[in-house]
Amino acid sequence: MKTVSLLMIVAALLAGCASSKSGDVYRRDQARHEMTVRKGVVESVRLVALEGTKSPVGTTAGAVIGGVAGSTVGRGKGSIVGAVVGAVAGGLAGSAIEEGVTKKQALEITVDLDNGRSIVVVQEGAADEFRAGDQVRVLSGGGDTRVTR
């Protein structure tokens, strides 16, 4: 039971570390950088999923927690085997939890630009944030592109 509680705490911490991919959120290093603005009309919007992160954090945290919990099983060599099995199982569980809690819903927004080109931008957002026919701005710079009103 303690292991499950610890994994839940780790999952909550990982969720708090996940960064936003919303059109309304900027990274600190994006401040005071010039961006190009293009205007267009939303052609379509589709709900998509952004996969969760797969960093060593979830795996490592799970392995440590599982190893400690597994080492309480048996004595001597049984304790060592328990620790190894617990670490492997905990690592797999930690990795799965990390990916699950950091997975997010996103929008695939197709925009017909005023210059005749069409582009697609994927970003986090609510399902009703954009609709076909909406006038939008497409901001690009520093390797990032976002759709805003």
N, C-alpha and C positions, 0 to 999 in steps of 0.2 A: 504494500500500500504506500509506503514511503517513496518507493521508486516512481510510482505513478504520479504522486504529488510533485516530486522533484522534476519529472519530465514536463509536467504542466507548467511549472514555474519557468523552466527553460523555454518552452514554447511561447509563453507570454513575453519573455524578454526578447526573443527573436522577432516576434511580431512588432514589437516596439522599435526595433532597429531597422525595419524595412523602410526604404525610401519610397516616396510617392512618384508616380509617373503621370500625374494629372497635368492638364494644360495650365492649371492655376498655381502650380508649385514650381519654384525655381530653386536650383542649388545655390548655395552661397557664392560660389565662384562665377556664377552667371550674371551677377549684379554688375552694372556699369559696362556691359559689353553690348556693342551694336548688333542689332538684329535686322534682317530684311523682312519687310512686310509685303505680302501679296494678298489680294482680295479675291474672293470667289463665292460660290454657292455650293452648299452641301448637296451632293447627288444621292448619297445613301449612307446609312449608319448601320453597323452590324455589331452585336455583342460578341466579344471574344474573351479568351482567358489569357492572362499573363502568367506564365509558369512561375512557381515558387523558386526561391533561391536554393542553391545546392552548394553551400559553403562547408568548410570543415567544422564550423562552429557547432552545428546541430549534431553531427556525427561524434565529435570529440566529447561534447557535454554528455550525450547519451552513453557513450562508452565508459566515461568516468563513473557516472551514476550507476550504470549496469554492473561495472566491475566491482564497485564498492558493495552494492547490494548482493551480488553473487558471491562475494568472499565471505559472507556471513553464513553460507550454506556449508555444513559439514565442518570437519577438522582436518588439519594436515593437507594431504594431497587433494582431498575432496574440496577443501576451501580454495585451493589454487585452480582446480578445474571449474568450480563455481564462478570464480572471478573472471576466468577467460570466457566462459560461456556467457556470463552476464555482460561482459564488455562488448562482445560481438553482438548480442541481441540488443543491448542498449544503444550501440552505435547505429544499427539499422533503424531502430525505433526513433532515435534522435534525428537522423537524416530525414525520415519520412515526416516527422512532426514539423521540422523546419520547413520543408517544402510545402506542406499543407497549410501552415499558418501564414506563409508569405505569398501564396497564390492569390491573385487579384482579378477582379472583373475589369475589362477594358472595352473600349470602343474602337472599331475600325471605321474611320471616317473617310469617305471618298469625296473629294472636293474638285469641282470644275472651276479652274482658275479663270480669271478675266482674260488672260492671254491665250485661252483656247486649250491649254494643257490640263490634264487631270492628274491628281496625286492622291495617295492614300497615306493617312497618318494613323498610327495606333497609339492611343493614350488612355490612361485611366479616366473614368467619368461615369456619371449616372446615365442610365438608359434613355432618359428623356432630356438630356442636356442639349443635344443637337437633333434636328429633324431635317429631312429632305426639303430643300427650298430655302433654308436659313442662309442669310448673308453672313459670312465669316471672314476672319483675318487668319492668314497662315504666317506664323512667325518662324524664321529660320536663322540660325547663327550658332557658331561654336559646335557644330555637329548635331544640334538638336533642332527639331521642328515640332511645333505645336499648333493646334487649332483653337482659336478663341473667338468670342463675339466682338 
